[in-house]
């Protein structure tokens, strides 16, 4: 799509006249070159037009930001008045303030999109100018863009303030219980972690959607929030053989990642020494993160081994602020990390900077969401002979937190093009993701990237030619992760420009959430009183095949078990196999969830398996539609198919080696057996290729046939035994 059309599609109608006049500038470039070559006078006129457009856009953004700040201040003062005067603290007044804050939030989202669209517009028109006129205006126009930096406009501070006020409205002026600074033991519970990429066009919208349901987590409530508070910098350590990189990529048992992290400005006095250790789930282990704080002036001596764990422990005891358990933990961690430095020759490899916005209920570990934007990788090594760290310091001194780090050499900086969204859901208590989060993650706004790692990505970018293995997601970097806008997903406006959240007004959304909560409480109370639970369906993924669906036995109204049909019993694992009650067959292929109502229809769709839940025909939810849950095929399914194919080839290669030895160094009988083994190896390798291609075809199309191999191993064993019998017969006849 041409940018002019893309710009028109993204225009917010009330602000139409304030956008860059891209078509006018483009027409100026074209018409002036129809009858003559581009002259200095044409250049001067075009530059003047460009400056006018830049001033117009920048002045509009500045004015809107001031307006947003004024509206936030007004809402803050009004809420303070409600808190001091209980007579004014009515449901209607709190609802009015909530609506006002929602309007401000939508304006911030529209302003963020406005800023980005216009910034890209200036880049596009400058590039087009240089291409058509053979002049370098981009270089000379840089100073103007730096004086009015559209690319550095940040709205995080406004979002944080709106979040805190919105949370007060949600609680009707009561302070939120729980300590924001109390992160708790991050490893004290099991977490289901998922990672997603977000295109810069959608970052502010995703933040706004999450903020409507979870408050922004601010660790220091006593300090006024500043933009630098969201900055996080981490220096990752490895050796020049990249052993830590390889271990983390292969997910080896005990693989480590060592990093030195600080929060906020470069001058922060506290540095956190962290170690992440991977333990395989099948060994009943859990990946853990250990860390302890260290003063910045002690880091170099700690890395060199001069500042020992014993000295760290002595200082902790002298302060008297830590208990014995904490002291022992610090001693264990600091000793282990210092040992890794000595044994593995660790050295600074790269620094990763990003701005983090975290969302979580204070003191509640059930759900935590973090969104990292402005991610930048900075080289810290001297592998190419360039000295980047003075006096062998543990980090560079010429790179602070001044994104986008334009003052650094281009070869030392890599700006990641997307933001990274990470969700951490507590799982050991059976916690399920809320519906709004499921809707967000299934929408066009995010792109899932399983097991994405910041360090692995940065190392593969800077040192790819030195690495034996590269992450799988590098191929995703060449694709556009933007998707067509989902219907009724995200933030939008009605025809009268009223805010819509997932296609609903805010009041309708909140009422729907309350209705879902009431239904959940009712279901739990009914289950507790009956002493029985409904049978459900378990969706699981097998290594040797695509995700399948296992449906447990349910009960009829009379208490008898629902039995699968003969087709299901006889090994047919077709996902649309018919499940029927004991009294008769079911024509639609549905299974009843405990009673005659609420059938679950199971059918394969497209690239994923879908479960359609049809509401009770006699209930209130009739006509509410079907809930479709898609099960994605993970990359490990394809890799499992490849590993199976490679295992067959390895055996065929071994058999071929034996056959060649018999042919080259054996007598007549040995050569006959060698020829038989060569035939067996050739036939089995072709059979393995056929099975590999067929499984890949079945996985891609979600075919419902068998994925195991019944005949291949048996036939191979038969041929090998037959070859051995022939060998003994010819040898001893």
Secondary structure, DSSP 8 states (H G I E B T S, - for coil): --HHHHHHHT--GGGGGGS--HHHHHHHHHHTTSSS---HHHHHHHHHHHHHHHHHHHHHHHHHHHHHHHHHHHHHHHHHHHHH-GGG--HHHHHHHHHHHHHHHHHHHHHHHHHHHHHHHHHHHHHHHHHHH---HHHHTHHHHHHT-GGG---HHHHHHHHHHHHHHHTTT----S-TT----TTSS-EEEEEEEEEGGGHHHHHHHHHTTS-B--S-TTS---GGGGEEEEEEEE-TT-HHHHHHHHT-TT-EEEEEEEESSTT-SEEEEEEEE---GGGT---EEEEEEEEGGGHHHHHHT-S-HHHHHHHHHHHT-S-HHHHHHHHHHHHHHHHHHHHHT-EEEEEEEEEEEEE--TT--SEEEEEEEEEEEEE---TTS---SGGG-SS-SS--S-TT-TTS-GGGEEE-SEEEEEEEEE-TT-----HHHHHHHTSTT-EE-TT--HHHHHHHHHSGGG-S---GGGGGGGS-------TT-SEEE-TT--EEETTB-HHHHHHHHHHHHHHHHHHHHHHHHHT-----EEEE--TTSS-EEEE---B-TTS-B-EE-HHHHTT---TT--EE-TTS--TT-EEESSSSS-EEEEEEETTEEEEEEE--TTSTTTTS-EEEEEE---HHHHHHHHHHHHHHHHHHHHHHHHHHHHHHHS-HHHHHHHHHHHHHHHHHHHHHHHHHHHHHHHHHTT--S--S-SSHHHHHHHHHHHHHHHHHHHHH-
